[in-house]
Amino acid sequence: MEENKSTIVQYNRAAEVIKTAILQGQYEALKNENRIQLAVYFSIGKYVSENSRSGKWGTGALAAISSRLKKILPGLRGFSAENLKKMRLFYEAWTMLDNVSLSPDNDNSVIAITELNHVPNPVIDVPETQGIDIYHTMSIPNTVDFPAIEFLAVPFTHHSRILSKAKTLSERYYYIRRCAIEHLSVDAIVRLMDRDAYNNEILPNNFSKNILDAKEARKAVMMFKDEYTLDFLNVEEIGERDAEDIDERVVEQKIVQNIKKFIMTFGHDFAFIGNQYHLEVYGVEHFPDLLFFNRELNSMVCVELKTGAFKTGYLGQLMTYLRILDDYVKKPHENPTIGIILCKEANKEYVEYVIQDYDKPMGVATYNTSEEMPERLRNALPDIDELKKIL
């Protein structure tokens, strides 16, 4: 009986420690910084992990602590036994972030609250190390691979979903970046993971080989999709014709006429420079289809349009454009130009195999039109005229 009473007191003490962390974390979170919430949950997860995994707490500890929290903090949500387990998983999945402060600039800046080791009139003695310190809980690992800024921007619920499905670090990094860059909802990131976007939706490229800065290479990979839906194209206009270049010109003109839609489809931070951009070297003229500048990448992006299936000869053509653009058009402060071949279809594995020998950063993406979508998906899209009426 005495042992049971001691256990109850211990769990009550744990609830008080967590309560203090919650309240002070909520005060800091008024600054509207997502990283504060992550720091609080990480530190609580650490506290729960150290006590529950070591055998200090029994099997019913989390349920008892959660119940106590509801009593001492009426109206509190998000701290059920199940959520405490998620916080523990969050900590255990990212133990490499333990011990120092979390800052996107890795400047050791303090991000949380004072050490929470003292509760007035404790009934039982608890070592100070069992308090929750959210001042020095997490630190950015010393590696270029870790997406620090994106990690801090992603809400805890998204992190939990990612950890439940993505088992490798590279997968987690990929989905964290997608969440942060595209502002995805929880349902959207779950759908991405359900269709294994990490393995299926990265455009074939050689960025890591030809963009020496690993962080910039990572940005480039995230900037482009492997397939785009150009729903403003009329498939009847670009059907089978005798002259393939005529088809490509039709696609190009449609894109130029709908350049705002294309940029919104293509990605963020793009600025349109021009189409059929005139290049000349040694008296030979060249005319890349579409030329953009991307502010995030600080580089030009040259897009070549092909209405048929991918051919290796397209890489050689694009390589020529990139060489001339870098030698004669690129500004000294800009990064090397990136090339994208946008074609009707491509064998992803084959592209990844043949593209590695080229020494300019290039990728191959495909496109489709709304008419080519499955009927069920196409019917789910809003009618543009009806949408205009509603607006």
C-alpha positions as CSV (number, residue, x, y, z in Angstrom):
1,M,0.0,0.0,0.0
2,E,2.9,2.3,1.0
3,E,4.6,1.5,-2.3
4,N,1.4,2.4,-4.3
5,K,1.2,5.7,-2.4
6,S,4.8,6.5,-3.2
7,T,4.1,5.8,-6.9
8,I,1.1,8.1,-6.9
9,V,3.2,10.8,-5.3
10,Q,5.9,10.2,-7.9
11,Y,3.4,10.6,-10.8
12,N,1.9,13.7,-9.3
13,R,5.4,15.2,-9.0
14,A,6.0,14.3,-12.7
15,A,2.7,16.0,-13.6
16,E,3.8,19.2,-11.7
17,V,7.1,19.3,-13.5
18,I,5.4,18.8,-16.9
19,K,2.8,21.4,-16.0
20,T,5.5,24.0,-15.3
21,A,7.1,23.3,-18.6
22,I,3.8,23.6,-20.4
23,L,2.8,27.0,-18.7
24,Q,6.2,28.6,-19.3
25,G,6.3,27.2,-22.8
26,Q,2.9,28.7,-23.5
27,Y,4.2,32.1,-22.3
28,E,7.1,31.9,-24.7
29,A,4.9,30.6,-27.5
30,L,3.0,33.9,-27.4
31,K,5.8,35.1,-29.7
32,N,4.2,32.8,-32.3
33,E,7.3,30.8,-32.8
34,N,6.8,27.2,-33.7
35,R,10.3,26.3,-32.5
36,I,9.2,27.1,-28.9
37,Q,6.5,24.4,-29.1
38,L,8.9,21.9,-30.6
39,A,11.4,22.7,-27.8
40,V,8.7,22.1,-25.1
41,Y,7.6,18.8,-26.6
42,F,11.1,17.7,-27.2
43,S,12.1,18.4,-23.5
44,I,8.9,16.7,-22.2
45,G,9.7,13.8,-24.5
46,K,13.2,13.6,-23.0
47,Y,11.8,13.7,-19.5
48,V,9.3,11.0,-20.2
49,S,11.8,8.8,-22.0
50,E,14.4,9.0,-19.3
51,N,11.9,8.0,-16.6
52,S,9.7,5.5,-18.5
53,R,12.4,3.6,-20.3
54,S,14.6,3.2,-17.3
55,G,12.0,1.5,-15.2
56,K,11.5,4.4,-12.8
57,W,7.8,4.6,-13.8
58,G,5.4,1.7,-14.1
59,T,3.3,0.7,-17.2
60,G,0.4,3.0,-16.2
61,A,2.6,6.1,-15.6
62,L,1.6,8.0,-18.7
63,A,-2.1,7.5,-18.2
64,A,-1.8,8.5,-14.6
65,I,0.3,11.6,-15.4
66,S,-2.1,12.7,-18.2
67,S,-5.1,12.3,-15.9
68,R,-3.3,14.4,-13.2
69,L,-2.5,17.1,-15.8
70,K,-6.1,17.4,-16.8
71,K,-7.0,18.0,-13.1
72,I,-4.4,20.7,-12.4
73,L,-4.7,22.4,-15.8
74,P,-8.5,22.3,-16.6
75,G,-9.1,22.6,-20.4
76,L,-5.7,21.4,-21.3
77,R,-5.5,19.6,-24.6
78,G,-2.8,17.7,-26.4
79,F,-1.3,15.9,-23.4
80,S,-3.1,12.6,-23.4
81,A,-1.1,9.4,-22.7
82,E,-0.9,8.8,-26.4
83,N,0.4,12.3,-27.1
84,L,3.0,11.9,-24.3
85,K,4.2,8.8,-26.1
86,K,4.4,10.9,-29.4
87,M,6.6,13.4,-27.5
88,R,8.8,10.6,-26.3
89,L,9.1,9.3,-29.8
90,F,9.9,12.8,-31.1
91,Y,12.8,13.0,-28.6
92,E,14.0,9.5,-29.2
93,A,13.9,10.0,-33.0
94,W,16.0,13.2,-32.8
95,T,18.3,12.5,-29.9
96,M,21.1,13.9,-32.1
97,L,19.6,17.3,-31.3
98,D,19.9,16.9,-27.6
99,N,21.8,19.1,-25.1
100,V,22.3,22.6,-26.6
101,S,19.9,25.3,-27.9
102,L,18.1,25.1,-31.2
103,S,18.7,28.0,-33.6
104,P,18.5,28.1,-37.4
105,D,21.8,29.9,-37.4
106,N,23.4,27.5,-35.0
107,D,24.5,30.4,-32.9
108,N,23.7,28.7,-29.5
109,S,21.0,31.3,-28.8
110,V,18.7,30.5,-25.9
111,I,15.3,29.5,-27.0
112,A,13.4,28.5,-24.0
113,I,12.8,28.9,-20.3
114,T,14.8,28.4,-17.1
115,E,15.5,25.1,-15.6
116,L,12.4,23.6,-14.0
117,N,13.8,21.6,-11.2
118,H,12.0,23.0,-8.2
119,V,8.4,22.5,-7.2
120,P,7.3,24.0,-3.9
121,N,7.1,21.5,-1.0
122,P,7.8,18.3,-2.9
123,V,6.4,15.2,-1.2
124,I,9.3,13.0,-2.3
125,D,12.8,13.8,-3.2
126,V,13.5,13.9,-7.0
127,P,17.0,14.4,-8.3
128,E,17.5,17.7,-10.1
129,T,18.3,16.0,-13.4
130,Q,14.6,14.9,-13.5
131,G,13.5,18.5,-14.0
132,I,12.8,19.8,-17.5
133,D,15.2,22.2,-18.9
134,I,14.0,23.8,-22.2
135,Y,16.7,26.4,-22.3
136,H,19.3,24.0,-23.5
137,T,17.4,21.1,-24.9
138,M,18.2,20.9,-28.6
139,S,21.0,21.8,-31.0
140,I,21.5,21.8,-34.7
141,P,23.8,18.9,-35.6
142,N,27.0,19.9,-37.4
143,T,26.0,18.6,-40.8
144,V,24.9,20.2,-44.0
145,D,22.2,17.6,-44.5
146,F,20.1,18.6,-41.6
147,P,17.2,21.0,-42.8
148,A,17.4,23.3,-39.8
149,I,15.1,26.1,-40.9
150,E,12.6,23.7,-42.3
151,F,12.6,21.5,-39.2
152,L,11.8,24.5,-37.0
153,A,8.9,25.6,-39.3
154,V,7.1,22.3,-39.3
155,P,4.4,21.8,-36.6
156,F,4.6,19.0,-34.1
157,T,1.6,17.1,-35.5
158,H,3.3,17.0,-38.9
159,H,6.5,15.8,-37.3
160,S,4.6,13.0,-35.5
161,R,3.0,11.8,-38.8
162,I,6.4,11.8,-40.6
163,L,8.0,9.8,-37.8
164,S,5.2,7.3,-37.9
165,K,5.9,6.4,-41.5
166,A,9.4,7.6,-42.6
167,K,12.0,5.3,-41.1
168,T,15.3,6.7,-42.6
169,L,16.8,10.2,-42.0
170,S,16.8,11.0,-45.7
171,E,13.1,10.3,-45.9
172,R,12.3,12.4,-42.9
173,Y,14.4,15.3,-44.3
174,Y,12.6,15.0,-47.6
175,Y,9.1,15.2,-46.1
176,I,10.0,17.9,-43.6
177,R,11.2,20.1,-46.5
178,R,8.1,19.4,-48.5
179,C,6.0,20.4,-45.4
180,A,7.9,23.6,-44.8
181,I,8.3,24.7,-48.5
182,E,4.8,23.8,-49.6
183,H,2.9,24.6,-46.4
184,L,1.3,21.2,-46.5
185,S,-1.6,20.1,-44.3
186,V,-1.4,17.0,-42.2
187,D,-3.6,15.1,-44.6
188,A,-1.5,16.3,-47.6
189,I,1.8,15.0,-46.1
190,V,0.1,11.7,-45.2
191,R,-1.0,11.3,-48.8
192,L,2.5,12.0,-50.0
193,M,3.9,9.3,-47.7
194,D,1.1,6.9,-48.7
195,R,2.2,7.1,-52.3
196,D,5.9,7.0,-51.3
197,A,6.7,10.4,-52.8
198,Y,10.3,10.1,-51.5
199,N,11.0,7.2,-53.9
200,N,8.6,8.2,-56.7
201,E,8.4,12.0,-57.0
202,I,12.0,13.2,-57.0
203,L,12.9,14.4,-60.5
204,P,15.9,12.5,-62.0
205,N,18.9,14.8,-61.8
206,N,22.6,15.2,-61.3
207,F,22.4,18.1,-58.9
208,S,24.5,16.6,-56.1
209,K,27.3,15.9,-58.5
210,N,27.4,19.3,-60.2
211,I,26.3,21.7,-57.5
212,L,29.2,21.6,-55.1
213,D,27.4,23.3,-52.2
214,A,25.4,20.5,-50.7
215,K,22.8,22.9,-49.2
216,E,22.3,24.5,-52.7
217,A,22.0,21.0,-54.3
218,R,19.4,20.1,-51.7
219,K,17.4,23.3,-52.5
220,A,17.5,22.5,-56.2
221,V,16.2,19.0,-55.7
222,M,13.3,20.4,-53.6
223,M,12.5,23.2,-56.1
224,F,11.4,20.9,-59.0
225,K,8.8,18.2,-59.2
226,D,9.2,15.1,-61.4
227,E,5.8,15.7,-63.1
228,Y,3.7,18.8,-63.8
229,T,0.1,19.2,-64.7
230,L,-0.3,21.9,-67.4
231,D,-4.1,22.1,-67.4
232,F,-4.2,25.1,-69.7
233,L,-2.9,23.1,-72.6
234,N,-5.3,21.8,-75.2
235,V,-4.3,18.2,-76.0
236,E,-6.0,18.5,-79.4
237,E,-3.7,21.2,-80.4
238,I,-0.6,19.2,-79.5
239,G,-1.7,15.9,-80.9
240,E,0.3,13.8,-83.3
241,R,1.7,15.9,-86.1
242,D,4.3,15.4,-88.8
243,A,6.6,18.1,-87.5
244,E,7.5,17.6,-83.9
245,D,9.0,21.0,-83.5
246,I,5.7,22.6,-84.5
247,D,4.1,20.7,-81.5
248,E,6.8,22.0,-79.2
249,R,6.2,25.6,-80.4
250,V,2.5,25.2,-79.7
251,V,3.2,24.1,-76.2
252,E,5.7,26.9,-75.7
253,Q,3.3,29.6,-76.9
254,K,0.5,28.2,-74.6
255,I,2.9,28.4,-71.7
256,V,4.0,31.9,-72.6
257,Q,0.3,32.9,-72.9
258,N,-0.3,31.4,-69.4
259,I,3.0,32.3,-67.9
260,K,1.6,33.2,-64.5
261,K,-0.2,29.8,-64.2
262,F,2.9,28.0,-65.4
263,I,5.1,29.7,-62.8
264,M,2.6,28.9,-60.0
265,T,2.6,25.3,-61.2
266,F,6.3,25.2,-61.6
267,G,7.2,26.4,-58.2
268,H,7.9,29.5,-56.0
269,D,10.3,32.4,-56.5
270,F,10.5,32.1,-60.3
271,A,10.8,35.2,-62.5
272,F,10.2,34.8,-66.3
273,I,13.1,36.1,-68.4
274,G,11.9,35.2,-71.8
275,N,11.1,32.5,-74.4
276,Q,13.2,31.6,-77.5
277,Y,16.0,33.5,-75.7
278,H,18.6,34.5,-78.2
279,L,22.1,33.1,-77.6
280,E,25.0,33.4,-80.0
281,V,28.5,32.1,-79.8
282,Y,31.1,31.9,-82.6
283,G,28.4,33.0,-85.1
284,V,26.1,30.1,-84.2
285,E,22.7,31.0,-82.8
286,H,20.7,29.1,-80.2
287,F,17.2,29.7,-78.9
288,P,16.4,28.0,-75.5
289,D,12.6,27.5,-75.1
290,L,12.1,29.1,-71.7
291,L,14.4,31.0,-69.4
292,F,13.6,31.9,-65.8
293,F,15.5,33.2,-62.8
294,N,14.9,31.7,-59.4
295,R,15.6,33.9,-56.4
296,E,15.8,31.1,-53.9
297,L,18.5,29.3,-55.9
298,N,20.1,32.5,-57.2
299,S,20.4,31.0,-60.6
300,M,18.9,31.0,-64.0
301,V,16.7,28.0,-64.9
302,C,16.6,27.0,-68.6
303,V,13.6,24.8,-69.6
304,E,13.6,22.8,-72.8
305,L,10.2,21.6,-74.0
306,K,9.7,18.2,-75.7
307,T,6.3,16.8,-76.6
308,G,7.6,13.3,-77.1
309,A,9.4,10.8,-74.9
310,F,12.8,11.5,-73.4
311,K,15.9,11.1,-75.6
312,T,19.5,11.2,-74.6
313,G,20.2,13.8,-77.3
314,Y,18.1,16.3,-75.4
315,L,20.8,16.4,-72.6
316,G,23.5,17.3,-75.1
317,Q,21.3,20.1,-76.5
318,L,20.6,21.4,-73.0
319,M,24.2,21.1,-72.0
320,T,25.1,23.5,-74.8
321,Y,22.6,26.1,-73.7
322,L,23.8,25.9,-70.1
323,R,27.4,26.3,-71.2
324,I,26.6,29.5,-73.1
325,L,24.4,30.9,-70.5
326,D,27.0,30.4,-67.8
327,D,29.8,31.9,-70.0
328,Y,28.0,34.9,-71.5
329,V,24.8,35.7,-69.5
330,K,25.3,34.7,-65.9
331,K,26.2,37.5,-63.5
332,P,29.3,37.0,-61.3
333,H,27.3,36.8,-58.1
334,E,24.9,34.1,-59.5
335,N,25.1,30.4,-59.2
336,P,25.5,28.2,-62.3
337,T,22.4,27.8,-64.5
338,I,20.2,24.8,-63.9
339,G,18.6,23.0,-66.9
340,I,15.3,21.2,-66.9
341,I,14.0,19.1,-69.8
342,L,10.2,19.0,-69.7
343,C,8.9,16.2,-71.8
344,K,5.8,14.1,-72.3
345,E,7.2,10.9,-70.8
346,A,10.5,9.5,-69.4
347,N,11.9,6.3,-67.9
348,K,13.1,7.6,-64.5
349,E,15.7,4.9,-63.9
350,Y,17.1,5.3,-67.4
351,V,17.4,9.1,-67.0
352,E,19.1,8.8,-63.7
353,Y,21.6,6.4,-65.3
354,V,22.5,8.5,-68.3
355,I,22.5,12.0,-66.7
356,Q,25.3,11.4,-64.3
357,D,28.1,11.9,-66.9
358,Y,27.1,15.5,-67.7
359,D,28.9,18.2,-65.8
360,K,26.2,20.8,-65.7
361,P,23.2,20.6,-63.2
362,M,20.3,19.1,-65.1
363,G,17.0,17.3,-64.4
364,V,14.2,15.7,-66.4
365,A,10.6,16.2,-65.6
366,T,7.4,15.2,-67.4
367,Y,4.1,16.9,-67.8
368,N,0.5,16.0,-68.4
369,T,-2.7,17.9,-69.0
370,S,-6.0,17.8,-67.1
371,E,-7.6,15.9,-70.0
372,E,-5.2,13.1,-69.4
373,M,-6.0,12.7,-65.7
374,P,-8.1,9.7,-64.6
375,E,-11.8,10.6,-65.0
376,R,-12.4,10.3,-61.2
377,L,-9.7,12.8,-60.5
378,R,-10.6,15.2,-63.3
379,N,-14.3,15.3,-62.1
380,A,-13.1,16.2,-58.6
381,L,-11.5,19.4,-60.0
382,P,-13.7,22.6,-59.8
383,D,-15.1,24.0,-63.0
384,I,-13.3,27.2,-63.6
385,D,-16.4,29.1,-64.8
386,E,-18.3,28.0,-61.7
387,L,-15.4,29.0,-59.5
388,K,-15.3,32.5,-61.1
389,K,-19.0,32.9,-60.4
390,I,-18.5,31.9,-56.7
391,L,-15.6,34.3,-56.4
